[in-house]
Amino acid sequence: MKKIAIVGFGSRGQMFGKLIRQYGGAELVAIAETEESNRKRGVEEFGLSEAVCYPSADAFFAQGKIVDAIFLCTQDKQHYEMAMQALELGYDICLEKPAAATIEDCIAIRDKANELGRKVMLTHVVRYAPFYGAIKRMIIEGKLGDVVTINQTENIAYWHFALSYVRGPWRKMFDSTPTIIAKCCHDLDIILWLLNKKCTHVSSFGSLQHFNPQNAPKGSAEYCADCEKAVKEKCLYNAYKVYPERMKRGVVGGTARFIGKDINEVLDEKQDAICKCVYHSDNDAVDHQVVNMVFENGATAHLTMTAFSEECYRFVKVHGTKGEVYGNFDDGILYYTEYGKPQQKIDSSKLVEFNTFGIDTSGGHGGGDTYLYFDFIDYITKDSPSFTRTTIDDSIESHILGFKAEESRLNNGQVMEVKG
């Protein structure tokens, strides 16, 4: 049984820890985490000794190679240095997306992994969900004919965007990654996976339109704690309301560090980014962006990313020469039409081929988190053939596309050539 360490034991790291505990196949023997409360959970909830709950990645790496593989779940800009250290020490890696904060660093990780013969998998979990697996199988079987157009929409949700990209760890693109990478490398990966063609050119438009001082309500203040009561009561983004409500449903937006704390006391102290008004924050993450793509065979694709939706969900429609299919990733229902025939309604969660373990597909990226975990453990043990495996070589293509899209956005939508 492979021995595993998790570097970065926040919400994503703990999620993988729970999957190891629930499904087995590997043994969690160490974690590295700067937040004391998260290390404490490693001891109390996962049965680790304090000696193997390291206070930093450096402290963990200083031990040499003590496990077989790691889940690297730290912040975007930390990935390059930590991944390179892990590769040099001999570790296989399940690397949280995005791979790194620049196109050069992403390629360097890929090249180092190939040079040293290490196995690196990106957490492009969406392609592992039965919902997208069913669409991929339709394409392979020719049910849609030749795919001509794909439209994908990433509805981030107004509250989720504020939590993660206005007040959260991804609010400043220089300190993390461009929003189109941080949030939508999943979506770009899906488009590339479904089409299975090389993207040759990309253009993009977008901006930070809403979350800025110009749109601040009269009577608002720099911190929610100081905002006028009447304004606070009407505000969609009132932190005293949003955080308690959303954290009851699960950790999101880098809020794992607040578990067990009185969130009202945190907001009163005004010492954290979550305490600031969304219109007076230090954010620069764009709140809407579109990406246009053309592929080597002439097919096109379009991605819309928007902060402005009620719920957080993905919507996709694939247009082929013989048929079309569309659906909402959140409910898992697909609507397939072979042209000239009645529409079929397909519940992807009930397709045994893509849900062989009966995973609850209502959460965890539609079951994708769990299936990616299974596939990574297989990858580093048996290395069986995989329908969905997203190796470092495959995943970097979506990153290159995303960085080129951002370059286009910064140049007023200039068409960019995409090279491998």
HELIX and SHEET records of a PDB file:
HELIX    1   1 SER A   11  TYR A   23  1                                  13    
HELIX    2   2 GLU A   36  GLU A   44  1                                   9    
HELIX    3   3 GLU A   50  VAL A   52  5                                   3    
HELIX    4   4 ALA A   57  PHE A   61  1                                   5    
HELIX    5   5 ASP A   76  GLN A   78  5                                   3    
HELIX    6   6 HIS A   79  LEU A   89  1                                  11    
HELIX    7   7 ILE A  103  LEU A  116  1                                  14    
HELIX    8   8 VAL A  125  TYR A  128  5                                   4    
HELIX    9   9 PRO A  130  ILE A  140  1                                  11    
HELIX   10  10 TYR A  158  PHE A  161  1                                   4    
HELIX   11  11 ALA A  162  VAL A  166  3                                   5    
HELIX   12  12 THR A  179  ALA A  182  1                                   4    
HELIX   13  13 CYS A  185  LEU A  195  1                                  11    
HELIX   14  14 PRO A  213  ASN A  215  5                                   3    
HELIX   15  15 CYS A  224  ASP A  226  5                                   3    
HELIX   16  16 LYS A  229  LYS A  234  1                                   6    
HELIX   17  17 ALA A  239  ARG A  249  1                                  11    
HELIX   18  18 ALA A  256  PHE A  258  5                                   3    
HELIX   19  19 ILE A  263  GLU A  269  1                                   7    
HELIX   20  20 ALA A  273  CYS A  275  5                                   3    
HELIX   21  21 SER A  348  LYS A  350  5                                   3    
HELIX   22  22 VAL A  352  PHE A  354  5                                   3    
HELIX   23  23 GLY A  368  THR A  381  1                                  14    
HELIX   24  24 ILE A  392  LEU A  410  1                                  19    
SHEET    1   A 6 CYS A  53  TYR A  54  0                                        
SHEET    2   A 6 ALA A  26  ALA A  32  1                                        
SHEET    3   A 6 LYS A   2  VAL A   7  1                                        
SHEET    4   A 6 ALA A  69  LEU A  72  1                                        
SHEET    5   A 6 ASP A  92  LEU A  95  1                                        
SHEET    6   A 6 VAL A 120  LEU A 122  1                                        
SHEET    1   B 9 GLN A 344  ASP A 347  0                                        
SHEET    2   B 9 ILE A 333  GLU A 338 -1                                        
SHEET    3   B 9 GLY A 323  ASN A 328 -1                                        
SHEET    4   B 9 TYR A 313  GLY A 320 -1                                        
SHEET    5   B 9 VAL A 147  ASN A 155 -1                                        
SHEET    6   B 9 THR A 300  THR A 306  1                                        
SHEET    7   B 9 HIS A 288  PHE A 295 -1                                        
SHEET    8   B 9 CYS A 199  SER A 207 -1                                        
SHEET    9   B 9 MET A 416  GLU A 417 -1                                        
END                                                                             
